């Protein structure tokens, strides 16, 4: 079971890294899940991820306080808005589907904006 958990964690890290290059695929949720799986399968890789220069601080903020930084909030909501504009003008012709996607994105944005800012 430990090897399966470890493999799943590495898969999530890979998907998160792909998300750095694809604007429609978020990175942070995959890294949060990877850190949780590493905590159960490999303390060494968990420590590596939490000490990573790029991903470590956001993961630590989330783990300790459930917090999201202001720049991350701005980037997240901005990219959701831009994505929705693409859906609205280029996406499926069904208005109900466009509205459903909009409702989902609004709920996601509300969640992101409701998270506290990290304590310094």
GROMACS elastic network, one bead per residue, 0.5 to 0.9 nm:
[ bonds ]
;  ai    aj funct       b0    kb
    1     4     6  0.51105   500
    1     5     6  0.62361   500
    1     6     6  0.85819   500
    1    41     6  0.87282   500
    2     5     6  0.51283   500
    2     6     6  0.60950   500
    2     7     6  0.85689   500
    2    40     6  0.76327   500
    2    41     6  0.53016   500
    2    42     6  0.83766   500
    3     7     6  0.60214   500
    3     8     6  0.85096   500
    3    41     6  0.73248   500
    4     7     6  0.50758   500
    4     8     6  0.61448   500
    4     9     6  0.85974   500
    4    41     6  0.87620   500
    5     8     6  0.50861   500
    5     9     6  0.61782   500
    5    10     6  0.87485   500
    5    37     6  0.60686   500
    5    38     6  0.75599   500
    5    40     6  0.74658   500
    5    41     6  0.60809   500
    6     9     6  0.50614   500
    6    10     6  0.63545   500
    6    11     6  0.86597   500
    6    34     6  0.87616   500
    6    37     6  0.67707   500
    6    38     6  0.63306   500
    6    40     6  0.82529   500
    6    41     6  0.55108   500
    6    42     6  0.70097   500
    7    10     6  0.51846   500
    7    11     6  0.61886   500
    7    12     6  0.86916   500
    8    12     6  0.62466   500
    8    13     6  0.86917   500
    8    34     6  0.76214   500
    8    37     6  0.74745   500
    9    12     6  0.51135   500
    9    13     6  0.62944   500
    9    14     6  0.87112   500
    9    30     6  0.88303   500
    9    31     6  0.85544   500
    9    33     6  0.73122   500
    9    35     6  0.72911   500
    9    36     6  0.81126   500
    9    37     6  0.54210   500
    9    38     6  0.61012   500
    9    41     6  0.86194   500
   10    14     6  0.61735   500
   10    15     6  0.86192   500
   10    34     6  0.69175   500
   10    38     6  0.85703   500
   11    14     6  0.50678   500
   11    15     6  0.62375   500
   11    16     6  0.85498   500
   11    34     6  0.81224   500
   12    15     6  0.50377   500
   12    16     6  0.60117   500
   12    17     6  0.85644   500
   12    30     6  0.52947   500
   12    31     6  0.66093   500
   12    32     6  0.89785   500
   12    33     6  0.70844   500
   12    34     6  0.54993   500
   13    17     6  0.61679   500
   13    18     6  0.86267   500
   13    27     6  0.85955   500
   13    30     6  0.65015   500
   13    31     6  0.58402   500
   13    33     6  0.87074   500
   13    34     6  0.60524   500
   13    35     6  0.87955   500
   14    17     6  0.51286   500
   14    18     6  0.62586   500
   14    19     6  0.85924   500
   14    30     6  0.87368   500
   15    18     6  0.50352   500
   15    19     6  0.61869   500
   15    20     6  0.89605   500
   15    25     6  0.83366   500
   15    26     6  0.89091   500
   15    27     6  0.74965   500
   15    30     6  0.68579   500
   15    31     6  0.86910   500
   16    20     6  0.67253   500
   16    25     6  0.78546   500
   16    26     6  0.69080   500
   16    28     6  0.68266   500
   16    29     6  0.77967   500
   16    30     6  0.52063   500
   16    31     6  0.60175   500
   16    34     6  0.89566   500
   17    20     6  0.52681   500
   17    21     6  0.74175   500
   17    27     6  0.65729   500
   17    30     6  0.89032   500
   17    31     6  0.87256   500
   18    21     6  0.55882   500
   18    22     6  0.64037   500
   18    25     6  0.76740   500
   18    26     6  0.89103   500
   18    27     6  0.77152   500
   19    23     6  0.66373   500
   19    24     6  0.74045   500
   19    26     6  0.52945   500
   19    28     6  0.86684   500
   19    30     6  0.88429   500
   20    23     6  0.71402   500
   20    25     6  0.77277   500
   20    26     6  0.74286   500
   20    27     6  0.60506   500
   21    25     6  0.83601   500
   22    25     6  0.56094   500
   22    26     6  0.80228   500
   23    26     6  0.70912   500
   23    79     6  0.74427   500
   23    83     6  0.85976   500
   24    79     6  0.82018   500
   24    80     6  0.84513   500
   24    83     6  0.74724   500
   26    29     6  0.66335   500
   26    30     6  0.74224   500
   26    76     6  0.86646   500
   27    30     6  0.56595   500
   27    31     6  0.64266   500
   27    32     6  0.88856   500
   28    31     6  0.50323   500
   28    32     6  0.60802   500
   28    33     6  0.86277   500
   28    55     6  0.78699   500
   28    58     6  0.79504   500
   28    59     6  0.77866   500
   29    32     6  0.50384   500
   29    33     6  0.62540   500
   29    34     6  0.85278   500
   30    33     6  0.51634   500
   30    34     6  0.60542   500
   30    35     6  0.86149   500
   31    35     6  0.60606   500
   31    36     6  0.85663   500
   31    49     6  0.82010   500
   31    55     6  0.76754   500
   31    59     6  0.74816   500
   32    35     6  0.52042   500
   32    36     6  0.63681   500
   32    37     6  0.87965   500
   32    58     6  0.89922   500
   32    59     6  0.61653   500
   32    62     6  0.80243   500
   32    63     6  0.82658   500
   33    36     6  0.50639   500
   33    37     6  0.62550   500
   33    38     6  0.85637   500
   34    37     6  0.50983   500
   34    38     6  0.60031   500
   34    39     6  0.85018   500
   34    46     6  0.82133   500
   34    49     6  0.85661   500
   35    39     6  0.61021   500
   35    40     6  0.88234   500
   35    45     6  0.81866   500
   35    46     6  0.55301   500
   35    47     6  0.86353   500
   35    49     6  0.66992   500
   35    50     6  0.74998   500
   35    59     6  0.79162   500
   36    39     6  0.51120   500
   36    40     6  0.67688   500
   36    41     6  0.89723   500
   36    46     6  0.78744   500
   37    40     6  0.52149   500
   37    41     6  0.62486   500
   37    42     6  0.81272   500
   37    46     6  0.82077   500
   38    43     6  0.63338   500
   38    44     6  0.81159   500
   38    45     6  0.60822   500
   38    47     6  0.86292   500
   38    49     6  0.87077   500
   39    42     6  0.59733   500
   39    43     6  0.55664   500
   39    44     6  0.87437   500
   39    45     6  0.81374   500
   39    46     6  0.55817   500
   39    47     6  0.85700   500
   40    43     6  0.75101   500
   40    46     6  0.88215   500
   41    45     6  0.85923   500
   41    46     6  0.85676   500
   42    45     6  0.54814   500
   42    46     6  0.62514   500
   42    47     6  0.86799   500
   43    47     6  0.60382   500
   43    48     6  0.85134   500
   44    47     6  0.52492   500
   44    48     6  0.62708   500
   44    49     6  0.88079   500
   45    49     6  0.61420   500
   45    50     6  0.85344   500
   46    49     6  0.52037   500
   46    50     6  0.61556   500
   46    51     6  0.85314   500
   47    50     6  0.50781   500
   47    51     6  0.59598   500
   47    52     6  0.83676   500
   48    51     6  0.52399   500
   48    52     6  0.59641   500
   48    56     6  0.83793   500
   49    52     6  0.50659   500
   49    53     6  0.87689   500
   49    55     6  0.69106   500
   49    56     6  0.59611   500
   49    59     6  0.83419   500
   50    53     6  0.85399   500
   50    55     6  0.70042   500
   50    57     6  0.71081   500
   50    58     6  0.87555   500
   50    59     6  0.64372   500
   50    60     6  0.64424   500
   51    54     6  0.86264   500
   51    55     6  0.77664   500
   51    57     6  0.76285   500
   51    60     6  0.88356   500
   52    55     6  0.54679   500
   52    57     6  0.78951   500
   53    56     6  0.58774   500
   53    57     6  0.75395   500
   54    57     6  0.72651   500
   54    58     6  0.82413   500
   55    58     6  0.58344   500
   55    59     6  0.62300   500
   55    60     6  0.86646   500
   56    59     6  0.52599   500
   56    60     6  0.60492   500
   56    61     6  0.85820   500
   57    60     6  0.50517   500
   57    61     6  0.60273   500
   57    62     6  0.85206   500
   58    61     6  0.50540   500
   58    62     6  0.61174   500
   58    63     6  0.85355   500
   58    67     6  0.80792   500
   58    68     6  0.69839   500
   58    69     6  0.75069   500
   58    72     6  0.88713   500
   58   118     6  0.89536   500
   59    62     6  0.51248   500
   59    63     6  0.60485   500
   59    64     6  0.85695   500
   60    63     6  0.50474   500
   60    64     6  0.60041   500
   60    65     6  0.82547   500
   60    66     6  0.89797   500
   60    67     6  0.89656   500
   61    64     6  0.54018   500
   61    65     6  0.57266   500
   61    66     6  0.64700   500
   61    67     6  0.54227   500
   61    68     6  0.69368   500
   61    69     6  0.82893   500
   61   117     6  0.87515   500
   61   118     6  0.59931   500
   61   119     6  0.83174   500
   62    65     6  0.55119   500
   62    68     6  0.65914   500
   62   118     6  0.82638   500
   63    66     6  0.58984   500
   63    67     6  0.80131   500
   64    67     6  0.77960   500
   65    68     6  0.87462   500
   65   116     6  0.77248   500
   65   117     6  0.86164   500
   65   118     6  0.68842   500
   65   119     6  0.82672   500
   66   115     6  0.66156   500
   66   116     6  0.70095   500
   66   117     6  0.86605   500
   66   118     6  0.81810   500
   67   115     6  0.55151   500
   67   117     6  0.51884   500
   67   118     6  0.50667   500
   67   119     6  0.83873   500
   68    71     6  0.85131   500
   68    72     6  0.64899   500
   68    73     6  0.65847   500
   68   112     6  0.73888   500
   68   113     6  0.84060   500
   68   115     6  0.61204   500
   68   116     6  0.63637   500
   68   117     6  0.54730   500
   68   118     6  0.63544   500
   69    72     6  0.52548   500
   69    73     6  0.62564   500
   69    74     6  0.87484   500
   69   115     6  0.89561   500
   69   116     6  0.80837   500
   69   117     6  0.53456   500
   69   118     6  0.61038   500
   70    73     6  0.50459   500
   70    74     6  0.61956   500
   70    75     6  0.86111   500
   70   117     6  0.66219   500
   70   118     6  0.87344   500
   71    74     6  0.51043   500
   71    75     6  0.61086   500
   71    76     6  0.84723   500
   72    75     6  0.51095   500
   72    76     6  0.59330   500
   72    77     6  0.85462   500
   73    76     6  0.51073   500
   73    77     6  0.61028   500
   73    78     6  0.83097   500
   73   109     6  0.85152   500
   73   112     6  0.63669   500
   73   113     6  0.64766   500
   74    77     6  0.54597   500
   74    78     6  0.58934   500
   74    79     6  0.84499   500
   74   113     6  0.88823   500
   75    78     6  0.51494   500
   75    79     6  0.60138   500
   75    80     6  0.84901   500
   76    79     6  0.53389   500
   76    80     6  0.61722   500
   76    81     6  0.86375   500
   76   109     6  0.76379   500
   76   112     6  0.78195   500
   77    80     6  0.50268   500
   77    81     6  0.61145   500
   77    82     6  0.86110   500
   77   105     6  0.88319   500
   77   108     6  0.86271   500
   77   109     6  0.57483   500
   77   110     6  0.89964   500
   77   112     6  0.78663   500
   77   113     6  0.82506   500
   78    81     6  0.51063   500
   78    82     6  0.61902   500
   78    83     6  0.85489   500
   79    83     6  0.59608   500
   79    84     6  0.84541   500
   80    83     6  0.50613   500
   80    84     6  0.61454   500
   80    85     6  0.87173   500
   80   105     6  0.65534   500
   80   106     6  0.86163   500
   80   108     6  0.86955   500
   80   109     6  0.75724   500
   81    84     6  0.50978   500
   81    85     6  0.63434   500
   81    86     6  0.88065   500
   81   105     6  0.80790   500
   82    85     6  0.51280   500
   82    86     6  0.64625   500
   82    87     6  0.87768   500
   83    86     6  0.51309   500
   83    87     6  0.62989   500
   83    88     6  0.86626   500
   84    88     6  0.59991   500
   84    89     6  0.86033   500
   84    98     6  0.84059   500
   84   101     6  0.77124   500
   84   102     6  0.66781   500
   84   105     6  0.77787   500
   85    88     6  0.50052   500
   85    89     6  0.61790   500
   85    90     6  0.81968   500
   85    91     6  0.89992   500
   86    89     6  0.53973   500
   86    90     6  0.55163   500
   86    91     6  0.66200   500
   87    90     6  0.54327   500
   87    92     6  0.72091   500
   87    98     6  0.68580   500
   87   101     6  0.82675   500
   87   102     6  0.89231   500
   88    91     6  0.57377   500
   88    92     6  0.79331   500
   88    93     6  0.86527   500
   88    95     6  0.87503   500
   88    98     6  0.62516   500
   88    99     6  0.88433   500
   88   102     6  0.88760   500
   89    92     6  0.86744   500
   90    93     6  0.83553   500
   91    94     6  0.87008   500
   91    98     6  0.76416   500
   92    95     6  0.79347   500
   92    97     6  0.72640   500
   92    98     6  0.71656   500
   93    96     6  0.89403   500
   93    97     6  0.80834   500
   93    98     6  0.79471   500
   94    97     6  0.54188   500
   94    98     6  0.65796   500
   94    99     6  0.88755   500
   95    98     6  0.50915   500
   95    99     6  0.61774   500
   95   100     6  0.85650   500
   96    99     6  0.51103   500
   96   100     6  0.60856   500
   96   101     6  0.86378   500
   97   101     6  0.61574   500
   97   102     6  0.84864   500
   98   101     6  0.51973   500
   98   102     6  0.61577   500
   98   103     6  0.86946   500
   99   103     6  0.61366   500
   99   104     6  0.86530   500
  100   103     6  0.50774   500
  100   104     6  0.62948   500
  100   105     6  0.86720   500
  101   104     6  0.51441   500
  101   105     6  0.62092   500
  101   106     6  0.86039   500
  102   105     6  0.51086   500
  102   106     6  0.60779   500
  102   107     6  0.85955   500
  103   106     6  0.50765   500
  103   107     6  0.62084   500
  103   108     6  0.86530   500
  104   107     6  0.51446   500
  104   108     6  0.62540   500
  104   109     6  0.86420   500
  105   109     6  0.60326   500
  105   110     6  0.84617   500
  106   109     6  0.50379   500
  106   110     6  0.60173   500
  106   111     6  0.85681   500
  107   110     6  0.50765   500
  107   111     6  0.62652   500
  107   112     6  0.87611   500
  108   111     6  0.51268   500
  108   112     6  0.63073   500
  108   113     6  0.86552   500
  109   112     6  0.50920   500
  109   113     6  0.60560   500
  109   114     6  0.84470   500
  110   113     6  0.51498   500
  110   114     6  0.59775   500
  110   115     6  0.88370   500
  111   114     6  0.51431   500
  111   115     6  0.66329   500
  112   115     6  0.56261   500
  112   116     6  0.89168   500
  113   116     6  0.78907   500
  116   119     6  0.87555   500
